[in-house]
Amino acid sequence: MTIIAVVLAVLAALLHVYIFVLEAFRWNEPATRKTFGVSESDAPILAPMAYNQGFYNLFLAIVTFVGVAMISSDNTTGTALALAGTGSMLAAAVVLVTHDRSMARAAATQGTIPLLAVVFLLLQL
């Protein structure tokens, strides 16, 4: 169970690093705007918010990576950190879809791997 939990947590963290890159550094690119459903005229206005949100995603990934790195030496602390990161990722996906049902696909993309990671992290306790 631990190997599956670690792999899923790392995949969730990598996804959030990718989202960080999109939001913090590629926000004004046409493909990124299309991904987030943002018009060319709105992108510069939303750029500061996206930049901040990108770092939020990076910090969740870092917490998850640190937790995963600690699981073999201190399972309780490592699992707690990995759960804090992946659980927050999952919670953000739930907030996204409950706020706007049209964001269900984005929420599923953002939240499925963290959901699986949370389940397997809890199972390995």
C-alpha positions as CSV (number, residue, x, y, z in Angstrom):
1,M,0.0,0.0,0.0
2,T,2.8,2.4,0.8
3,I,4.3,2.2,-2.6
4,I,1.0,3.0,-4.3
5,A,0.3,5.8,-1.8
6,V,3.8,7.3,-2.5
7,V,3.4,7.1,-6.3
8,L,0.0,8.7,-6.2
9,A,1.2,11.5,-3.9
10,V,4.2,12.2,-6.1
11,L,1.9,12.2,-9.2
12,A,-0.4,14.7,-7.5
13,A,2.5,16.9,-6.5
14,L,3.9,16.8,-10.1
15,L,0.5,17.8,-11.5
16,H,0.4,20.8,-9.1
17,V,4.0,21.8,-10.1
18,Y,2.7,21.7,-13.7
19,I,-0.3,23.9,-12.8
20,F,2.2,26.2,-11.0
21,V,4.2,26.6,-14.2
22,L,1.0,27.4,-16.2
23,E,-0.3,29.9,-13.7
24,A,2.9,31.6,-12.7
25,F,4.9,31.6,-16.0
26,R,2.8,30.7,-18.9
27,W,-0.4,32.5,-18.0
28,N,-0.5,34.8,-21.1
29,E,0.2,31.9,-23.6
30,P,-2.8,31.1,-25.8
31,A,-2.8,27.4,-24.8
32,T,-2.8,28.3,-21.1
33,R,-5.6,30.8,-21.6
34,K,-7.6,28.2,-23.4
35,T,-7.0,25.7,-20.6
36,F,-8.3,28.1,-18.0
37,G,-11.0,29.6,-20.2
38,V,-9.5,33.1,-20.0
39,S,-9.8,35.6,-22.8
40,E,-6.8,37.5,-24.1
41,S,-8.2,40.7,-22.8
42,D,-8.8,39.3,-19.3
43,A,-5.5,37.5,-19.0
44,P,-3.4,40.6,-18.0
45,I,-6.0,41.6,-15.4
46,L,-6.0,38.1,-13.9
47,A,-2.2,37.6,-14.1
48,P,-1.4,38.7,-10.5
49,M,-4.1,36.4,-9.1
50,A,-2.9,33.5,-11.3
51,Y,0.7,34.1,-10.2
52,N,-0.3,33.9,-6.6
53,Q,-2.5,30.9,-7.1
54,G,0.4,29.2,-9.0
55,F,2.6,29.5,-5.9
56,Y,-0.2,28.1,-3.7
57,N,-0.1,25.0,-6.0
58,L,3.7,24.9,-5.7
59,F,3.6,25.0,-1.9
60,L,1.1,22.2,-1.8
61,A,3.4,20.1,-4.0
62,I,6.4,20.9,-1.8
63,V,4.5,19.8,1.4
64,T,3.6,16.6,-0.4
65,F,7.1,16.0,-1.6
66,V,8.6,16.5,1.8
67,G,6.0,14.2,3.3
68,V,6.7,11.5,0.8
69,A,10.5,11.9,1.4
70,M,9.9,11.4,5.2
71,I,7.6,8.4,5.0
72,S,10.4,5.8,5.1
73,S,12.2,7.4,8.1
74,D,9.2,8.7,10.0
75,N,6.0,7.2,8.7
76,T,3.6,9.2,10.9
77,T,5.0,12.6,10.2
78,G,5.6,11.9,6.5
79,T,2.1,10.6,6.1
80,A,0.7,13.6,7.9
81,L,2.5,16.0,5.6
82,A,1.6,14.1,2.5
83,L,-2.0,14.0,3.6
84,A,-1.9,17.8,4.3
85,G,-0.7,18.4,0.8
86,T,-2.9,16.0,-1.1
87,G,-5.9,16.6,1.1
88,S,-5.6,20.4,0.4
89,M,-5.4,19.6,-3.3
90,L,-8.5,17.5,-3.1
91,A,-10.3,20.1,-1.0
92,A,-9.5,22.8,-3.6
93,A,-11.0,20.6,-6.3
94,V,-14.2,20.1,-4.3
95,V,-14.5,23.9,-3.7
96,L,-14.0,24.4,-7.5
97,V,-16.8,22.1,-8.5
98,T,-19.2,23.1,-5.7
99,H,-18.8,26.8,-6.6
100,D,-19.3,26.3,-10.3
101,R,-20.6,23.0,-11.7
102,S,-19.3,23.9,-15.2
103,M,-15.8,23.4,-13.7
104,A,-16.4,19.7,-13.1
105,R,-13.9,18.6,-15.7
106,A,-11.2,20.9,-14.3
107,A,-12.0,19.7,-10.7
108,A,-11.8,16.1,-11.8
109,T,-8.4,16.7,-13.4
110,Q,-7.2,18.6,-10.4
111,G,-8.7,16.3,-7.7
112,T,-8.7,12.6,-8.9
113,I,-5.1,11.8,-8.3
114,P,-5.1,13.6,-4.9
115,L,-8.3,11.7,-3.9
116,L,-6.6,8.4,-4.7
117,A,-3.5,9.5,-2.9
118,V,-5.5,10.4,0.2
119,V,-7.3,7.0,0.2
120,F,-4.0,5.0,-0.2
121,L,-2.2,7.2,2.4
122,L,-4.9,6.5,4.9
123,L,-4.9,2.8,4.1
124,Q,-1.2,2.5,4.7
125,L,-1.4,3.8,8.2
